[in-house]
């Protein structure tokens, strides 16, 4: 055997990830909104997070390839002016990010920002079945682009999900005038900037939330001696959601017990 293709792929992705993580972080990234703020703070501080395993890196890379394919299809539409990966920066909030697609109708001059996300089909159809719209951290990310891109001149965007298994699409509109997204996003940025100023991390995400489960610095988050004494507004949303799930779980347990007793 000359070489293993699997090993070739894994080595390539590991090197790519090392190069990405070498770059110092000097702003708060849009893609980190809606996640564990303690982990976000520690990442910027340079605390080395738990490294992604090989499979996770492959999953991320394949998702990026599918998203890039969708963007290339969009760019071929002649009736529209297409810009991709526009850097969006705001000095006041120490914020930056890169949007996926800015699309402008050449006739009406209407502009929208689109974010392309990929999911495996099980997660994709579960999200559709729930009927609660796009994932909240993706909503926050897109809203931040709308708000900070050219002083909020772009009023609408959409999050486009593609199922990696069958290329099905879900599209969810996001509007700049969404007051809840506005308060949640700016609250997070204010807390992160205050934490950076006072060199004190924000509190970790609530236990039981996916934000805590998938924080790649969560062990370090829990080891901090003290935290900023401010609870992010969206943490309260998460706690309310966890309580609601627990009540539903208890209700199902009672119903199942009654059914057995009969």
N, C-alpha and C positions, 0 to 999 in steps of 0.2 A: 504494500500500500504506500503510495507516494506521500499523501497527507490526508488528514481528516477535514472534510469541508465544514463539519460542525465546529471543529476547533478553530478553523479559519474565521468563521462568522463570530464565534465567541471572543476570540482575541481582538478582532477588529472593533467590535462594539465596546469591549473593555477599554481599549486605548482611546476610543472616541469619548467615552465617559470620563476618563482621567483628564483629558484635555479640557473638557467642559468644566470640570470641578476645580481646575487649577486657577481659573479666572477669579480674582477677588470680587466680591459683591459689594457694590457701593450705593445701591438703592433698594427699595422694597419692590419686589417683582409682582406684576399683575397676576401671574399664574399662581402665586402663593395666597392670594386672597381666599378667605373661607376655609383655611386650614388651621392647624394648631399654631397659634401665634408665638408660643414659647419656642417651638421648633423653628419657626421662621426667623426669629431673633437669633437663636443659636447658630443657625446656618450662616447668617450674615456675619456673625461674630467670628466664624471660622472654625467652630467646633465640628470635628469630623463626624458626619452622620454614619449610620449603619449602611454599608455598601449594598447596592442592589445585586441580587444574584443573577446568574447568567440568563436564566429563563425570563426574568423580569426585564432585563435589558433587551432581549429579543422581542418581547411583547411590545415594549415601547417603540422599538425601531420599526416593527411591522406596522404599528399604528401610524407612525409618522409617514411611512411610505404610502399608505392608503390615503391619508390626508393630503399629501403632496399631489397624488394622482387626481383627487377631486379639484384641487386648486388649479391644476393644469387644464382640466376640462372647462372650468369657469373662465380662465384667461383666453380661451378660444372664441368667446362670444363677442362678435364684432360690434354689436350695438352698445357696448359698454366699455368704459375706460376702467381698467383693472390695475390696482396697485397692490403689492403684497409685501408683508413684513416691514411695514412702516413703523419706525421707532416712535413711541409716544412717551414723553417725559414731562414731569411736572416738578419744578424745583421746590415749591412750597411744601408739598407732601413727600418729597424725596422718593418719587414714584417713577417707574419705567416699565415698559413692556413693548411687545411687537405684535401688532394685529395680524391676522391671517390674510384677510382680503378686504380692501376698500373698493367698492364697486359703485360707479357713477353712470347713470343713464345719460348718454350723450345728448339726447333730445330734451329731456326734462331737467337735467342737471341734478336730479335727486341722487343723494349719496347714502349708502349704508355701509356698515362694517359687519363682516361675517366672520364667525369663528367656526372652524371645522374640527370636529371631535370624532373619534372612532371608539366603538365598543364591540365586544363579542356579542353574538346574537342573544344569548340568555339575558345578559344585563340590559341590552337594547330593548327587548320586548317587555322585560319587567318594568323598565322606566315608562314605556308606553302604556302598559296596563295600569300603573299607579295613577296616571293622569294628572300628575303634579307639575308637569313642565320640565324644563331643563334643570340639571343639577345646580344647586345653589351656588357653588364655587365658580361654575362656568358663567352663571348669570352675573356674578360680581365682577369677574374678569372682563366680560364684554361691556358691562355698564361703565367700568373704569375707563375703558378705551373711548367710549362715547363722551364721557365727561371731560377727559383730559385732552382729547384730540381737537386741536384748533378751538380751544375754549368752548367746547360743547356745541359746535355748529352742526354736528351730525346727530340727529335726534332719534335715529332708529337703527337697529341692527338685528341680526338673528344668529342663533346657534344651530348649526347643522350637524346632526349625528349620523354617522354611517355605520351600519352593521358590517363588521369585518367578514362575517361568514357568507352573507348573501347580498350585500350592497343595497339593502333597504335604507331609506332615508327618513329621518324625522327632523322637522324644522320648527324652531320656537322663536318668535319675535321678542326682542327686548327693547324697551323704550327709555330714553334719557329721563323722562319725567316720572319714572318709578321712584316714589319717595322712600319706600322701604329699602330698596337697594342703595339709594343715596346715603341714608343714615348709617346703614351697615358698613358700607365700604369706607366712608370717611371716618367713621368711628374706629375701624381697624387701623387705618393709616395714622390717625392721631395717637392711638395707643402705642403703636410701634415706634413712632418718633419720640414719644415721651419716654418709652423704655430705653431707647438708644441714648437719649440725653442724660438720663439718670443711671445708665449702666445697670439696669435692673430688668430682668425678663418679664414679659407678660405671663399671666397664669397659663398652665397647659390646658388643652382642650378637655372637655368633660369625659370622664371614663365611660366607656360604652359607646361613644360616638366613633364614626369611621375616621374622623379627624385625629382622634387619639390612636386608633388602631393602625393607621397608615402613616403616622408621623415617623420619619426615619431618624428622628432624634429623641424619641419619646423617653427612653431610659434616662438620657441626660436631662430631659425636661423635668422629670420627677426628682432628680438629685439636687436641684437648685436650692440654695439656702433660703432665699426669699424671692417674692414675686411682686410686681407692680400691683398695688391694691386697687385695680380697676378691672371689672369684668366686662369683656367685649359684649356688645348687644347681641351678636349672633350666637354667643355661647348660651345666652338665655333661651334663644330659639331652639338650640340643640337640646338643652335640658328639658324644655317643654315637650319636644318631640320624643325624647327618651321616656318621659313619664307617660305620654300617650300610648306608646308601644307597650309599656309595662302593664298599663290598665287593660289594653286589648288582650294581652297574654293571659292575665288573670281571669278575664271574662271568658276566654276560650277554655281555660282550665276548668272553670266552674260549670260551663255548659257541657263539657266532655264528661265531667263527673256525674252530672245529672243524667246524662244519656246512659252511662254505665249502670247507675243505680236503678234505672227503669228496667 
